[in-house]
């Protein structure tokens, strides 16, 4: 007589998640839309405020843009409900983008430290 191995419930359930897409309630989309509109209003308002240095204005604008982009990626692109591998790929992309912005700002902020040659 042959014995069959029982499939653990947690493994069986995880395979079923891929067969049926996650249905997001319309209320969630409306709340995300309202949050994006609020972020747009904050962006417009922040553009009229002088934060002292031009780079501070850029940092504030980028922080607002990153938060709005995160909402779009998480909810409209369904990354929040995707597999861990998809979340890792998206997170890695954002981390790489942050590293790139860090080096761009480091270069921009230190441009005048050495002065102009020949002056």
C-alpha positions in Angstrom: 0.0 0.0 0.0 1.3 3.4 -0.9 1.2 6.4 1.5 0.5 9.9 0.3 2.0 12.9 2.0 -0.4 15.5 3.2 0.2 19.0 1.9 0.5 21.4 4.8 -2.3 24.0 4.9 0.0 27.0 4.8 1.6 25.8 1.6 -1.7 25.0 0.0 -3.2 28.4 0.9 -0.2 30.3 -0.5 -0.7 28.6 -3.9 -4.4 29.6 -4.0 -3.4 33.3 -3.6 -1.9 33.3 -7.0 -5.0 31.8 -8.7 -7.3 34.6 -7.5 -6.3 38.3 -7.8 -6.7 40.5 -4.8 -9.8 42.6 -5.0 -9.3 46.1 -3.6 -12.4 47.9 -2.4 -13.4 51.1 -4.2 -13.2 52.9 -0.9 -9.4 52.3 -0.8 -9.0 53.7 -4.3 -11.0 56.8 -3.3 -8.9 57.3 -0.1 -5.7 57.0 -2.1 -7.0 59.4 -4.7 -7.8 61.9 -1.9 -4.4 61.5 -0.4 -2.8 62.1 -3.8 -4.9 65.3 -4.2 -3.9 66.4 -0.7 -0.2 65.7 -1.7 -0.7 67.8 -4.8 -2.1 70.7 -2.8 0.8 70.4 -0.3 3.2 70.5 -3.3 1.6 73.6 -4.7 1.6 75.2 -1.2 5.2 74.3 -0.5 6.3 75.9 -3.8 5.2 79.3 -2.5 7.2 78.9 0.8 10.9 79.9 0.9 12.7 77.4 3.2 15.8 79.5 3.3 18.1 77.6 1.0 17.2 76.5 -2.5 18.2 72.9 -1.7 15.7 72.7 1.1 12.9 73.6 -1.3 14.1 70.7 -3.5 14.3 68.3 -0.6 10.7 69.1 0.5 9.4 68.8 -3.1 11.2 65.4 -3.5 9.9 64.1 -0.2 6.3 64.9 -1.2 6.9 63.3 -4.6 8.4 60.2 -3.1 5.4 59.8 -0.8 2.9 60.2 -3.7 4.9 57.8 -5.9 4.8 55.3 -3.0 1.1 55.5 -2.9 0.8 55.0 -6.6 3.1 52.0 -6.6 1.6 50.3 -3.5 -2.1 50.7 -4.4 -2.6 51.4 -8.1 0.2 49.0 -9.2 -0.9 46.5 -6.5 2.6 46.0 -5.2 1.2 45.9 -1.6 -0.7 42.7 -2.5 2.0 41.2 -4.7 4.5 38.5 -3.8 7.5 39.1 -1.6 9.8 38.9 -4.7 7.9 41.7 -6.4 8.0 43.8 -3.3 11.8 43.1 -3.0 12.3 44.2 -6.6 10.3 47.4 -6.2 12.0 48.2 -2.9 15.4 47.6 -4.4 14.5 50.1 -7.2 13.5 52.7 -4.7 16.6 52.1 -2.6 18.8 52.6 -5.7 16.9 55.8 -6.6 17.5 57.1 -3.1 21.3 56.3 -3.4 21.4 58.1 -6.8 19.6 61.2 -5.3 22.0 61.2 -2.3 25.1 61.4 -4.6 23.5 64.0 -6.8 22.7 66.2 -3.8 26.1 65.6 -2.3 27.7 66.8 -5.5 25.3 69.8 -5.8 25.8 70.9 -2.2 29.6 70.8 -2.3 30.1 72.6 -5.7 31.4 75.9 -4.2 33.7 74.5 -1.5 36.9 74.5 -3.6 36.4 77.9 -5.3 37.1 78.7 -8.9 40.6 77.9 -10.2 42.6 80.9 -11.2 40.8 83.5 -9.1 
